[in-house]
Amino acid sequence: MPKLKTKSGAKKRFHVKKSGQVKFARAYAKHLFTFSKNAEHSRRTRGTGHLREMDAKKVIKELFPYGAN
């Protein structure tokens, strides 16, 4: 039976930490100043976030076939 492959989109978007938390980059932060956005939106998209525990388990189970690296 062939090896299962990790979803390539998940490799690019998520990083699984040793503690089991899943880190991700916030959306809509690219090209931040190409059109007018308010300051609240700029702050909200800054930095990274962590998925909730249940969502993290789901991401690891469905998108990373051999679990967290």
Jmol script that loads the backbone (N, CA, C; Angstrom):
load data "model"
ATOM      1  N   MET A   1       0.835  -1.173   0.000  1.00  0.00           N
ATOM      2  CA  MET A   1       0.000   0.000   0.000  1.00  0.00           C
ATOM      3  C   MET A   1       0.891   1.251   0.000  1.00  0.00           C
ATOM      4  N   PRO A   2       0.578   2.257  -0.828  1.00  0.00           N
ATOM      5  CA  PRO A   2       1.441   3.440  -0.897  1.00  0.00           C
ATOM      6  C   PRO A   2       1.329   4.308   0.356  1.00  0.00           C
ATOM      7  N   LYS A   3       2.337   5.143   0.525  1.00  0.00           N
ATOM      8  CA  LYS A   3       2.327   6.055   1.666  1.00  0.00           C
ATOM      9  C   LYS A   3       1.239   7.104   1.493  1.00  0.00           C
ATOM     10  N   LEU A   4       0.669   7.530   2.609  1.00  0.00           N
ATOM     11  CA  LEU A   4      -0.301   8.623   2.577  1.00  0.00           C
ATOM     12  C   LEU A   4       0.455   9.941   2.526  1.00  0.00           C
ATOM     13  N   LYS A   5      -0.062  10.871   1.754  1.00  0.00           N
ATOM     14  CA  LYS A   5       0.611  12.158   1.624  1.00  0.00           C
ATOM     15  C   LYS A   5      -0.100  13.220   2.460  1.00  0.00           C
ATOM     16  N   THR A   6       0.693  14.105   3.039  1.00  0.00           N
ATOM     17  CA  THR A   6       0.147  15.256   3.747  1.00  0.00           C
ATOM     18  C   THR A   6      -0.428  16.212   2.721  1.00  0.00           C
ATOM     19  N   LYS A   7      -1.569  16.826   3.021  1.00  0.00           N
ATOM     20  CA  LYS A   7      -2.165  17.802   2.113  1.00  0.00           C
ATOM     21  C   LYS A   7      -1.203  18.978   1.946  1.00  0.00           C
ATOM     22  N   SER A   8      -0.878  19.314   0.695  1.00  0.00           N
ATOM     23  CA  SER A   8       0.124  20.357   0.458  1.00  0.00           C
ATOM     24  C   SER A   8      -0.356  21.722   0.931  1.00  0.00           C
ATOM     25  N   GLY A   9      -1.669  21.961   0.885  1.00  0.00           N
ATOM     26  CA  GLY A   9      -2.188  23.230   1.394  1.00  0.00           C
ATOM     27  C   GLY A   9      -2.004  23.347   2.896  1.00  0.00           C
ATOM     28  N   ALA A  10      -2.125  22.232   3.605  1.00  0.00           N
ATOM     29  CA  ALA A  10      -1.955  22.236   5.058  1.00  0.00           C
ATOM     30  C   ALA A  10      -0.496  22.479   5.433  1.00  0.00           C
ATOM     31  N   LYS A  11       0.429  21.932   4.640  1.00  0.00           N
ATOM     32  CA  LYS A  11       1.849  22.151   4.910  1.00  0.00           C
ATOM     33  C   LYS A  11       2.183  23.635   4.869  1.00  0.00           C
ATOM     34  N   LYS A  12       1.540  24.348   3.953  1.00  0.00           N
ATOM     35  CA  LYS A  12       1.835  25.765   3.764  1.00  0.00           C
ATOM     36  C   LYS A  12       1.141  26.648   4.796  1.00  0.00           C
ATOM     37  N   ARG A  13       0.028  26.200   5.339  1.00  0.00           N
ATOM     38  CA  ARG A  13      -0.796  27.072   6.172  1.00  0.00           C
ATOM     39  C   ARG A  13      -0.689  26.821   7.673  1.00  0.00           C
ATOM     40  N   PHE A  14      -0.346  25.602   8.072  1.00  0.00           N
ATOM     41  CA  PHE A  14      -0.354  25.256   9.490  1.00  0.00           C
ATOM     42  C   PHE A  14       1.005  24.762   9.944  1.00  0.00           C
ATOM     43  N   HIS A  15       1.309  25.013  11.216  1.00  0.00           N
ATOM     44  CA  HIS A  15       2.519  24.485  11.828  1.00  0.00           C
ATOM     45  C   HIS A  15       2.104  23.878  13.166  1.00  0.00           C
ATOM     46  N   VAL A  16       2.391  22.600  13.358  1.00  0.00           N
ATOM     47  CA  VAL A  16       2.014  21.916  14.597  1.00  0.00           C
ATOM     48  C   VAL A  16       3.178  22.003  15.573  1.00  0.00           C
ATOM     49  N   LYS A  17       2.913  22.575  16.754  1.00  0.00           N
ATOM     50  CA  LYS A  17       3.939  22.737  17.768  1.00  0.00           C
ATOM     51  C   LYS A  17       4.066  21.450  18.583  1.00  0.00           C
ATOM     52  N   LYS A  18       5.136  21.349  19.362  1.00  0.00           N
ATOM     53  CA  LYS A  18       5.361  20.154  20.169  1.00  0.00           C
ATOM     54  C   LYS A  18       4.249  19.928  21.181  1.00  0.00           C
ATOM     55  N   SER A  19       3.651  21.005  21.655  1.00  0.00           N
ATOM     56  CA  SER A  19       2.582  20.889  22.645  1.00  0.00           C
ATOM     57  C   SER A  19       1.272  20.404  22.028  1.00  0.00           C
ATOM     58  N   GLY A  20       1.214  20.341  20.682  1.00  0.00           N
ATOM     59  CA  GLY A  20      -0.001  19.908  20.009  1.00  0.00           C
ATOM     60  C   GLY A  20      -0.842  21.059  19.494  1.00  0.00           C
ATOM     61  N   GLN A  21      -0.450  22.288  19.839  1.00  0.00           N
ATOM     62  CA  GLN A  21      -1.169  23.448  19.324  1.00  0.00           C
ATOM     63  C   GLN A  21      -0.864  23.617  17.841  1.00  0.00           C
ATOM     64  N   VAL A  22      -1.837  24.140  17.109  1.00  0.00           N
ATOM     65  CA  VAL A  22      -1.654  24.379  15.683  1.00  0.00           C
ATOM     66  C   VAL A  22      -1.613  25.883  15.458  1.00  0.00           C
ATOM     67  N   LYS A  23      -0.490  26.338  14.903  1.00  0.00           N
ATOM     68  CA  LYS A  23      -0.275  27.759  14.664  1.00  0.00           C
ATOM     69  C   LYS A  23      -0.608  28.074  13.211  1.00  0.00           C
ATOM     70  N   PHE A  24      -1.181  29.248  12.962  1.00  0.00           N
ATOM     71  CA  PHE A  24      -1.517  29.636  11.594  1.00  0.00           C
ATOM     72  C   PHE A  24      -1.319  31.134  11.428  1.00  0.00           C
ATOM     73  N   ALA A  25      -1.149  31.565  10.183  1.00  0.00           N
ATOM     74  CA  ALA A  25      -1.044  32.991   9.876  1.00  0.00           C
ATOM     75  C   ALA A  25      -2.445  33.522   9.613  1.00  0.00           C
ATOM     76  N   ARG A  26      -2.697  34.726  10.013  1.00  0.00           N
ATOM     77  CA  ARG A  26      -4.023  35.313   9.837  1.00  0.00           C
ATOM     78  C   ARG A  26      -4.264  35.705   8.383  1.00  0.00           C
ATOM     79  N   ALA A  27      -5.504  35.626   7.967  1.00  0.00           N
ATOM     80  CA  ALA A  27      -5.869  35.905   6.579  1.00  0.00           C
ATOM     81  C   ALA A  27      -5.991  37.403   6.323  1.00  0.00           C
ATOM     82  N   TYR A  28      -5.961  37.769   5.059  1.00  0.00           N
ATOM     83  CA  TYR A  28      -6.172  39.141   4.573  1.00  0.00           C
ATOM     84  C   TYR A  28      -5.088  40.115   5.016  1.00  0.00           C
ATOM     85  N   ALA A  29      -3.889  39.634   5.296  1.00  0.00           N
ATOM     86  CA  ALA A  29      -2.813  40.532   5.711  1.00  0.00           C
ATOM     87  C   ALA A  29      -1.883  40.870   4.554  1.00  0.00           C
ATOM     88  N   LYS A  30      -1.944  40.139   3.465  1.00  0.00           N
ATOM     89  CA  LYS A  30      -1.087  40.416   2.315  1.00  0.00           C
ATOM     90  C   LYS A  30      -1.567  41.675   1.616  1.00  0.00           C
ATOM     91  N   HIS A  31      -0.652  42.391   1.033  1.00  0.00           N
ATOM     92  CA  HIS A  31      -0.960  43.635   0.309  1.00  0.00           C
ATOM     93  C   HIS A  31      -1.759  44.572   1.210  1.00  0.00           C
ATOM     94  N   LEU A  32      -1.272  44.738   2.408  1.00  0.00           N
ATOM     95  CA  LEU A  32      -2.021  45.449   3.433  1.00  0.00           C
ATOM     96  C   LEU A  32      -2.353  46.885   3.046  1.00  0.00           C
ATOM     97  N   PHE A  33      -1.454  47.536   2.320  1.00  0.00           N
ATOM     98  CA  PHE A  33      -1.665  48.952   2.047  1.00  0.00           C
ATOM     99  C   PHE A  33      -2.030  49.224   0.594  1.00  0.00           C
ATOM    100  N   THR A  34      -2.461  48.220  -0.145  1.00  0.00           N
ATOM    101  CA  THR A  34      -2.825  48.459  -1.540  1.00  0.00           C
ATOM    102  C   THR A  34      -4.175  49.141  -1.656  1.00  0.00           C
ATOM    103  N   PHE A  35      -5.027  48.997  -0.672  1.00  0.00           N
ATOM    104  CA  PHE A  35      -6.272  49.751  -0.649  1.00  0.00           C
ATOM    105  C   PHE A  35      -6.577  50.118   0.798  1.00  0.00           C
ATOM    106  N   SER A  36      -7.465  51.029   0.975  1.00  0.00           N
ATOM    107  CA  SER A  36      -7.712  51.605   2.293  1.00  0.00           C
ATOM    108  C   SER A  36      -8.386  50.599   3.229  1.00  0.00           C
ATOM    109  N   LYS A  37      -7.714  50.281   4.315  1.00  0.00           N
ATOM    110  CA  LYS A  37      -8.298  49.458   5.370  1.00  0.00           C
ATOM    111  C   LYS A  37      -8.181  50.251   6.667  1.00  0.00           C
ATOM    112  N   ASN A  38      -9.068  50.018   7.568  1.00  0.00           N
ATOM    113  CA  ASN A  38      -8.996  50.770   8.817  1.00  0.00           C
ATOM    114  C   ASN A  38      -7.969  50.159   9.777  1.00  0.00           C
ATOM    115  N   ALA A  39      -7.631  50.882  10.814  1.00  0.00           N
ATOM    116  CA  ALA A  39      -6.593  50.476  11.751  1.00  0.00           C
ATOM    117  C   ALA A  39      -6.980  49.210  12.502  1.00  0.00           C
ATOM    118  N   GLU A  40      -8.257  49.055  12.818  1.00  0.00           N
ATOM    119  CA  GLU A  40      -8.704  47.858  13.537  1.00  0.00           C
ATOM    120  C   GLU A  40      -8.432  46.606  12.708  1.00  0.00           C
ATOM    121  N   HIS A  41      -8.698  46.685  11.420  1.00  0.00           N
ATOM    122  CA  HIS A  41      -8.454  45.546  10.527  1.00  0.00           C
ATOM    123  C   HIS A  41      -6.966  45.229  10.467  1.00  0.00           C
ATOM    124  N   SER A  42      -6.128  46.245  10.418  1.00  0.00           N
ATOM    125  CA  SER A  42      -4.681  46.045  10.368  1.00  0.00           C
ATOM    126  C   SER A  42      -4.192  45.338  11.625  1.00  0.00           C
ATOM    127  N   ARG A  43      -4.694  45.736  12.780  1.00  0.00           N
ATOM    128  CA  ARG A  43      -4.283  45.102  14.039  1.00  0.00           C
ATOM    129  C   ARG A  43      -4.774  43.666  14.125  1.00  0.00           C
ATOM    130  N   ARG A  44      -5.989  43.433  13.651  1.00  0.00           N
ATOM    131  CA  ARG A  44      -6.589  42.104  13.734  1.00  0.00           C
ATOM    132  C   ARG A  44      -5.827  41.090  12.892  1.00  0.00           C
ATOM    133  N   THR A  45      -5.267  41.525  11.767  1.00  0.00           N
ATOM    134  CA  THR A  45      -4.589  40.589  10.871  1.00  0.00           C
ATOM    135  C   THR A  45      -3.106  40.453  11.176  1.00  0.00           C
ATOM    136  N   ARG A  46      -2.622  41.187  12.146  1.00  0.00           N
ATOM    137  CA  ARG A  46      -1.201  41.150  12.465  1.00  0.00           C
ATOM    138  C   ARG A  46      -0.853  39.863  13.216  1.00  0.00           C
ATOM    139  N   GLY A  47       0.297  39.310  12.934  1.00  0.00           N
ATOM    140  CA  GLY A  47       0.806  38.191  13.706  1.00  0.00           C
ATOM    141  C   GLY A  47       0.154  36.859  13.367  1.00  0.00           C
ATOM    142  N   THR A  48       0.298  35.915  14.273  1.00  0.00           N
ATOM    143  CA  THR A  48      -0.216  34.568  14.068  1.00  0.00           C
ATOM    144  C   THR A  48      -1.256  34.246  15.130  1.00  0.00           C
ATOM    145  N   GLY A  49      -1.964  33.156  14.922  1.00  0.00           N
ATOM    146  CA  GLY A  49      -2.959  32.719  15.885  1.00  0.00           C
ATOM    147  C   GLY A  49      -2.826  31.232  16.138  1.00  0.00           C
ATOM    148  N   HIS A  50      -3.571  30.746  17.106  1.00  0.00           N
ATOM    149  CA  HIS A  50      -3.593  29.321  17.417  1.00  0.00           C
ATOM    150  C   HIS A  50      -5.026  28.822  17.301  1.00  0.00           C
ATOM    151  N   LEU A  51      -5.176  27.638  16.719  1.00  0.00           N
ATOM    152  CA  LEU A  51      -6.503  27.051  16.600  1.00  0.00           C
ATOM    153  C   LEU A  51      -6.993  26.580  17.964  1.00  0.00           C
ATOM    154  N   ARG A  52      -8.300  26.528  18.127  1.00  0.00           N
ATOM    155  CA  ARG A  52      -8.877  25.966  19.349  1.00  0.00           C
ATOM    156  C   ARG A  52      -8.559  24.475  19.396  1.00  0.00           C
ATOM    157  N   GLU A  53      -8.645  23.905  20.572  1.00  0.00           N
ATOM    158  CA  GLU A  53      -8.225  22.515  20.774  1.00  0.00           C
ATOM    159  C   GLU A  53      -8.970  21.538  19.866  1.00  0.00           C
ATOM    160  N   MET A  54     -10.291  21.680  19.764  1.00  0.00           N
ATOM    161  CA  MET A  54     -11.067  20.752  18.930  1.00  0.00           C
ATOM    162  C   MET A  54     -10.736  20.924  17.449  1.00  0.00           C
ATOM    163  N   ASP A  55     -10.559  22.172  17.007  1.00  0.00           N
ATOM    164  CA  ASP A  55     -10.201  22.415  15.616  1.00  0.00           C
ATOM    165  C   ASP A  55      -8.806  21.884  15.315  1.00  0.00           C
ATOM    166  N   ALA A  56      -7.899  22.016  16.276  1.00  0.00           N
ATOM    167  CA  ALA A  56      -6.535  21.532  16.094  1.00  0.00           C
ATOM    168  C   ALA A  56      -6.522  20.013  15.927  1.00  0.00           C
ATOM    169  N   LYS A  57      -7.302  19.312  16.751  1.00  0.00           N
ATOM    170  CA  LYS A  57      -7.371  17.853  16.628  1.00  0.00           C
ATOM    171  C   LYS A  57      -7.897  17.444  15.262  1.00  0.00           C
ATOM    172  N   LYS A  58      -8.901  18.175  14.775  1.00  0.00           N
ATOM    173  CA  LYS A  58      -9.494  17.879  13.479  1.00  0.00           C
ATOM    174  C   LYS A  58      -8.492  18.107  12.344  1.00  0.00           C
ATOM    175  N   VAL A  59      -7.748  19.206  12.412  1.00  0.00           N
ATOM    176  CA  VAL A  59      -6.752  19.517  11.384  1.00  0.00           C
ATOM    177  C   VAL A  59      -5.670  18.448  11.356  1.00  0.00           C
ATOM    178  N   ILE A  60      -5.175  18.078  12.528  1.00  0.00           N
ATOM    179  CA  ILE A  60      -4.112  17.072  12.587  1.00  0.00           C
ATOM    180  C   ILE A  60      -4.612  15.731  12.065  1.00  0.00           C
ATOM    181  N   LYS A  61      -5.820  15.345  12.445  1.00  0.00           N
ATOM    182  CA  LYS A  61      -6.359  14.044  12.043  1.00  0.00           C
ATOM    183  C   LYS A  61      -6.629  13.967  10.544  1.00  0.00           C
ATOM    184  N   GLU A  62      -7.218  15.030   9.966  1.00  0.00           N
ATOM    185  CA  GLU A  62      -7.653  14.967   8.577  1.00  0.00           C
ATOM    186  C   GLU A  62      -6.585  15.372   7.572  1.00  0.00           C
ATOM    187  N   LEU A  63      -5.695  16.284   7.941  1.00  0.00           N
ATOM    188  CA  LEU A  63      -4.768  16.829   6.961  1.00  0.00           C
ATOM    189  C   LEU A  63      -3.345  16.302   7.094  1.00  0.00           C
ATOM    190  N   PHE A  64      -2.982  15.831   8.288  1.00  0.00           N
ATOM    191  CA  PHE A  64      -1.657  15.272   8.497  1.00  0.00           C
ATOM    192  C   PHE A  64      -1.825  13.778   8.802  1.00  0.00           C
ATOM    193  N   PRO A  65      -1.693  12.901   7.818  1.00  0.00           N
ATOM    194  CA  PRO A  65      -2.035  11.488   8.011  1.00  0.00           C
ATOM    195  C   PRO A  65      -1.196  10.762   9.060  1.00  0.00           C
ATOM    196  N   TYR A  66       0.038  11.208   9.289  1.00  0.00           N
ATOM    197  CA  TYR A  66       0.876  10.541  10.277  1.00  0.00           C
ATOM    198  C   TYR A  66       0.997  11.362  11.551  1.00  0.00           C
ATOM    199  N   GLY A  67       0.066  12.273  11.768  1.00  0.00           N
ATOM    200  CA  GLY A  67       0.044  13.081  12.970  1.00  0.00           C
ATOM    201  C   GLY A  67       1.005  14.247  12.898  1.00  0.00           C
ATOM    202  N   ALA A  68       1.204  14.878  14.027  1.00  0.00           N
ATOM    203  CA  ALA A  68       2.100  16.032  14.103  1.00  0.00           C
ATOM    204  C   ALA A  68       3.533  15.568  13.937  1.00  0.00           C
ATOM    205  N   ASN A  69       4.320  16.384  13.266  1.00  0.00           N
ATOM    206  CA  ASN A  69       5.733  16.029  13.031  1.00  0.00           C
ATOM    207  C   ASN A  69       6.530  16.169  14.289  1.00  0.00           C
TER     208      ASN A  69
END
end "model"
wireframe off; spacefill off
backbone 0.3
color backbone group
